[in-house]
Amino acid sequence: MNKIISDKLMDAAYDYKYLLTRGYPVKASLDLITTRYTLSKKERLLLYRCIHSTQYIEEINKKLLCFEIESHTLLIDFYNIVISTINMLRGGAVYLCDDCTSRDLRGAKLRNDDYPYLQKTLKIIVQIIGILRPRSVIAIIDKNISYSIEHANMLGLELKNFEIRYSFELTPTPDSKIISYSRNSKDAVVATSDSLIMLHTPKITPLTTYTMFFLNLKPYYNFTSFNPHCSNCFDEFIKTVNKNCEYNS
């Protein structure tokens, strides 16, 4: 469903972005906008996840790689990408944010009823990786999640079909590990929808957005009107998809 953003929510998003851009704190800005526009908890969370300052957007735009990444190592924020994809497969709402990244409003942990979707999720992720054609893949995986090593091996088995070099690292602090690794590797590009990681890593590819396109899903709300760069980025990805279709036909 591609729902038209209400005037109230769009006005709230505009004002919230303005406050962030002017340097006002996130919580104080959210409190003010929530009260001013009588936003629900869900709408408040949506603004928090999807709307950013102009300075943040300008920084992210410089980092986005929207095409084949053959000369790069793809560094995957494993459970971030997996859980986002599972949400899409389960029919959960997806929101396209002003930093060209699709996100959802569910939590960041795997649920018991997510596991039946895991194998298909990994297949889809690997298909998209195959389109992006990285030189190698490194998955950074939260070791505190049950069966994490099994999940890591499942991803490796799927990647074998594409003959892409693969390794993984289990860590109790995946966010800091991703940031550290990306800063110390000239060829690393990070796949995540975590805005803090995106801000502190040199190169990003919006893999969750590509997944949304790959599954032919429409965002429930689309905030990319705040960032004209997104359409150029998405066009580059679509060209890459079409080129891969020609190779495989």
SVG drawing of the C-alpha trace seen along z (x, -y; Angstrom):
<svg xmlns="http://www.w3.org/2000/svg" viewBox="-4 -27 46 51">
<polyline fill="none" stroke="black" stroke-width="0.4" points="0.0,0.0 1.4,-3.4 -0.5,-5.7 -0.7,-9.4 0.9,-11.3 -1.6,-13.4 -1.2,-17.2 -0.8,-17.0 2.0,-14.4 3.8,-16.1 3.6,-19.5 4.9,-17.8 7.8,-16.2 8.7,-19.5 8.7,-21.3 10.6,-18.5 13.3,-18.6 13.5,-22.4 14.1,-22.1 16.8,-19.4 18.5,-21.4 18.5,-24.4 20.3,-22.3 17.5,-21.6 17.8,-18.3 15.9,-15.3 13.7,-14.6 12.8,-18.2 11.9,-18.6 9.8,-15.4 8.0,-16.5 7.2,-19.8 6.0,-18.5 4.0,-15.6 2.1,-18.1 1.7,-20.7 0.2,-18.1 -1.3,-15.7 0.7,-12.8 0.2,-9.2 3.0,-7.1 3.4,-5.5 3.6,-8.8 6.1,-10.1 8.3,-7.0 7.9,-7.3 9.3,-10.9 12.2,-9.7 13.1,-6.9 12.5,-8.7 13.2,-12.4 16.6,-13.9 18.4,-17.2 19.5,-18.7 23.1,-18.4 22.7,-14.7 21.1,-14.2 23.9,-16.0 26.5,-13.8 24.6,-10.6 24.2,-11.6 27.9,-11.9 28.4,-8.3 25.7,-6.5 26.9,-4.0 23.9,-3.3 25.5,-1.0 27.6,2.1 30.2,2.4 32.6,4.8 35.7,3.3 34.3,3.2 33.8,5.5 30.2,5.5 30.0,5.2 26.6,6.4 24.8,5.4 23.4,8.9 20.4,8.9 19.5,5.3 19.1,6.4 17.6,9.8 14.9,8.4 14.0,5.7 13.6,8.2 11.6,10.6 9.2,7.7 8.7,7.1 8.0,10.8 5.5,10.9 3.6,7.9 4.7,5.4 4.6,1.7 7.7,0.2 8.6,-3.5 10.9,-5.2 12.9,-7.8 14.5,-11.1 17.9,-9.5 16.9,-7.1 16.7,-4.2 13.6,-2.0 12.8,-1.2 10.0,0.3 8.7,-0.3 9.2,3.1 11.8,4.0 15.4,5.0 15.2,8.6 14.2,11.8 10.9,13.2 10.1,16.9 7.6,16.6 10.2,15.0 12.2,18.2 10.0,19.8 10.9,16.8 14.6,16.9 15.7,19.2 13.7,17.2 15.0,14.0 18.6,15.0 17.9,16.1 16.5,12.7 19.4,10.9 21.9,13.0 20.0,12.3 20.4,8.6 24.0,9.0 24.5,10.9 23.1,7.8 25.5,5.4 28.4,7.8 30.8,7.0 34.3,8.4 33.6,10.1 31.0,10.1 31.6,9.9 28.7,10.3 28.9,8.7 26.6,10.8 25.4,10.2 26.6,13.3 24.0,12.7 21.2,13.8 20.4,17.5 21.7,19.7 23.7,16.8 26.5,19.0 23.9,21.3 22.4,18.2 25.9,17.1 26.5,20.4 23.1,20.3 24.1,17.1 27.4,18.6 25.7,21.5 23.5,19.2 26.4,17.0 28.3,20.1 25.9,20.1 27.2,16.7 30.9,17.6 31.3,14.5 34.0,14.7 32.4,14.7 33.4,14.5 31.6,13.5 32.4,12.2 30.4,12.9 30.6,10.0 28.6,8.7 29.0,5.2 28.1,5.3 27.5,1.5 30.9,0.5 32.6,3.4 31.0,2.2 32.0,-1.4 35.6,-0.4 36.0,2.0 34.6,-0.4 36.9,-3.2 39.9,-1.0 39.2,0.4 39.4,-1.7 37.1,0.6 34.4,1.4 30.8,0.3 28.2,0.9 24.7,2.3 22.5,1.1 19.5,-1.0 20.9,-2.1 21.2,-5.9 24.0,-6.1 26.1,-3.5 25.4,-5.3 26.5,-8.6 29.8,-7.1 30.8,-5.0 32.5,-6.3 30.4,-4.4 26.9,-3.0 24.6,-1.1 20.9,-1.2 20.2,2.5 16.9,2.4 15.6,0.0 16.8,2.3 15.0,5.2 11.8,3.2 12.2,2.6 13.2,6.2 10.0,7.4 8.0,4.9 6.7,3.3 5.4,-0.2 6.3,-2.2 3.4,-2.9 4.8,-6.5 7.4,-8.0 9.5,-10.9 12.0,-11.1 10.4,-14.4 12.7,-16.0 15.8,-14.6 15.9,-14.8 19.2,-12.8 17.2,-9.7 15.6,-9.4 19.0,-9.5 20.2,-6.8 17.2,-4.6 17.6,-5.1 21.2,-3.9 20.1,-0.7 17.3,0.0 19.8,-0.4 22.0,2.1 19.1,4.5 18.2,4.2 21.8,4.8 21.9,7.9 18.7,9.1 20.4,8.7 23.4,10.7 21.2,13.5 18.8,13.6"/>
</svg>
